[in-house]
């Protein structure tokens, strides 16, 4: 029996090193999506049908077979190098409080948090930070609005070489920061790391539609991206929206991010462009000659928009953001010349996005295609207007392609020749570089025992999110 395509879905975790029991949840759920881990390291996700809120051990075993043997899963590397987590927020105190609880539950030994309050209308965000009661959390008031402004302010405030960014509508896994540090420690060439962004709730049709349409989970296979080694699965590389990850789960070496100018403050939530800032930043990092990585172990949970109006606004905002990103590429002479060679593949990619949204379920707005096309057309005008305002205010609008770093070939020349630089990129050792991060403490490479303390009311499965109640915990059902 296969799970319904659009049914109320319970979200949880199952570690294969623990005992396998029947899954029992609220009978209102007709399917369960399980993140399957091995000693805490993700192996994949499975969706199983539920009858009366129940799946048997036999049904679960049948689903797990599709993922292969747990012995094939290597433990995600961890390290204890200091990490600063930056959360840019505005006027969402309840969501921020939930996010902070998850971040502060981290197992990382040297974690600090900077909450940037963008153009606050009141003191609720400050009060939320104070209520967290942790000396590890610092509140910063930023008078200018915009997620990019907030992230840049957090980057400037950070005193650690590793800076991780997340949004106030997420809940990070307890091992998230340790695994981010582990990814940088394992590969000293990495300048930026992203990880999976998983749906925290799939109770409403809109949440399920958003999960399909946005496709934020990039899988559970580690990846590495460089100009010198273009990925075979992306004919529009490096101008590939979403290929490298999204801003809700992103970490950088601070020196490398500062050297490229940080985030473009004319883009992103809180500006006329509404989005596109994370895609543009990651593309600019690649074009600057940096190495980007994808670490499946560094995962977090995102609360998708739970109603029709919020979903419509989000999808329209992303379309405007994509149009803004494309406008910035077109405004760059070097970027434009390279991007034009990828135009046929880009058109095919837009068709793929359209098809994916069309298959996202009945909760998608009926005029999704028109909304996307309108957003793409409005994006260039929105970016030009926003860029003028940011420059007048003295904000950051870094060029898409800056001067080539010492010891590197100009990126447009690499791209023009198919991605084989004549000079191997060298890691700068000055203040704009990104020194290697070595593990602070050696860790065992064996898989740990399954995490203790999993709730027993669901047969030993860990509901997601663990800390918020609702249909995923023990409290009354609610949407967040």
QUIHU-V103432 format. One record per run of one state. SS is the DSSP state (h for helix, s for strand, l for the rest). FROM is the first residue (numbers start at 0). TO is the last residue. If there is no record, write none. Layout:
((SS | FROM | TO) (SS | FROM | TO))
This chain:
((l | 0 | 7) (s | 8 | 14) (l | 15 | 21) (s | 22 | 23) (l | 24 | 29) (s | 30 | 37) (l | 38 | 39) (s | 40 | 48) (l | 49 | 49) (s | 50 | 50) (l | 51 | 52) (s | 53 | 54) (l | 55 | 55) (h | 56 | 64) (l | 65 | 68) (h | 69 | 71) (l | 72 | 81) (s | 82 | 88) (l | 89 | 91) (h | 92 | 103) (l | 104 | 109) (s | 110 | 117) (l | 118 | 122) (h | 123 | 131) (l | 132 | 135) (s | 136 | 141) (l | 142 | 145) (h | 146 | 156) (l | 157 | 160) (s | 161 | 165) (l | 166 | 168) (s | 169 | 171) (l | 172 | 174) (h | 175 | 185) (l | 186 | 188) (s | 189 | 193) (l | 194 | 195) (s | 196 | 198) (l | 199 | 200) (s | 201 | 201) (l | 202 | 203) (h | 204 | 213) (l | 214 | 221) (s | 222 | 225) (l | 226 | 227) (s | 228 | 228) (l | 229 | 247) (s | 248 | 252) (h | 253 | 258) (l | 259 | 275) (h | 276 | 286) (l | 287 | 289) (s | 290 | 293) (l | 294 | 298) (s | 299 | 301) (l | 302 | 306) (h | 307 | 330) (l | 331 | 331) (h | 332 | 339) (l | 340 | 341) (h | 342 | 357) (l | 358 | 366) (h | 367 | 391) (l | 392 | 409) (h | 410 | 415) (l | 416 | 460) (s | 461 | 462) (l | 463 | 468) (h | 469 | 471) (l | 472 | 479))
